Amino acid sequence: MTLLLLEALAALLILIFIVWWTMFSGRKKGELPADAEREKAQMVQDQETTRAAATGDGPGQAKPDGETAPRN
């Protein structure tokens, strides 16, 4: 009977450790605020747009007057 209780206690401690590890093993200063996440997503999108325009991967190539020509 004592062995069963020790085994149950060990299982409970392992469960508590797993939950603690998954909850608190993230960023050092916690999660980013919602504003920072939106700014980061916007920055990534801007970088992708800039890269696509620079390599010609966008929907069309830019003309000198700012319009885009259809790709052939």
BELFEN-V863983 format. One record per backbone hydrogen bond with DSSP energy under -1.0 kcal/mol. CO is the residue of the C=O (numbers start at 0). NH is the residue of the N-H. E is the energy in kcal/mol with one decimal. If there is no record, write none. Layout:
co=[CO	CO]
nh=[NH	NH]
e=[E	E]
This chain:
co=[0	1	2	3	4	5	6	7	8	9	10	11	12	13	14	15	16	17	18	19	26	32	33	34	35	36	37	38	39	40	41	42	43	44	45	46	47	48	49	50	51	51	60	62	66]
nh=[4	5	6	7	8	9	10	11	12	13	14	15	16	17	18	19	20	21	22	23	29	36	37	38	39	40	41	42	43	44	45	46	47	48	49	50	51	52	53	54	56	57	68	65	62]
e=[-1.9	-2.4	-2.2	-2.4	-2.4	-2.5	-2.4	-2.3	-2.5	-2.3	-2.4	-2.6	-2.3	-2.5	-2.4	-2.6	-2.8	-2.3	-1.8	-2.3	-1.0	-1.8	-2.1	-2.4	-2.4	-2.4	-2.3	-2.4	-2.3	-2.2	-2.5	-2.3	-2.3	-2.3	-2.6	-2.6	-2.5	-2.2	-2.3	-2.1	-1.7	-1.2	-2.7	-1.9	-3.3]
